[in-house]
Amino acid sequence: MKMDVLALFPEIIAPALQTGILKRIQDDGGLSVNVYNLRDWTTDKHKTVDDYPYGGGAGMILKPEPIFAAAETLNAESDAQFIFLTPQGIPLTQPMVEALSLETHLILICGRYKGVDERVREKIVTKEISIGDYVLSGGEIAALVILDAIARVLPGALGDFESAHEDSFSKDLLDHPHYTRPADYEGLKVPEVLLSGHHDNIKKWRYVEALKRTAQRRPDLLKELELTDEELAIVNKAK
Ligand code: 6GU
């Protein structure tokens, strides 16, 4: 998979690409990422990327010409999805991340200032994405969120155990609690069942804890699930 990022502050994104899963999957050839500075497609002496809004008002607008020029260069094969990052976009979810990970070429356009000339949206943008209901000063961090989220679901990103684990029943619930050694930290004990070696009981305990945690913190997630009477009893008790 190929991802191009068009940004005014590429230096926000570049270092994160040299770390962790994002670095490994690029080294292994599963992902190719390039980050470009939008100013490289300006033609004037001052490398102007923004201008005043027609009709007046506060804030600057990203000019169309550099973005159209960059789009033409980066999409030579003309099969890319153009994703514009904006708080006005569709809120990002894990199913969206998984769908995007199946694309061959994504071009992420990071907004800044007051926004972008509307003709960019009309002509080249195929999808607008937001990473949540709050406002960032630019789309760079949002692009990084999307890059990271996609990288970790690409084939070969996680070990077999982790991927298999994720595909299990626990998918639509919050994660259960985890413990590691020591079994007793200054009187704070690890639940007995986890030390028992009884795998069925451990699995059951983890599922119940995940259900309880989801009921307490994210009851909205449970609305999507069809729960058995036993599961409903656990949920109602946890609330
Ligand atoms: Cl994608 N961009 C900006 N500037 N702010 C955001 C966002 C994106 N998603 C949430 N807030």
Boltz pocket constraint, residues with backbone or C-beta under 6 A from the ligand:
constraints:
  - pocket:
      binder: B
      contacts: [[A, 84], [A, 85], [A, 86], [A, 87], [A, 111], [A, 129], [A, 130], [A, 131], [A, 132], [A, 133], [A, 134], [A, 135], [A, 136], [A, 137], [A, 138], [A, 139], [A, 142]]
      max_distance: 6.0
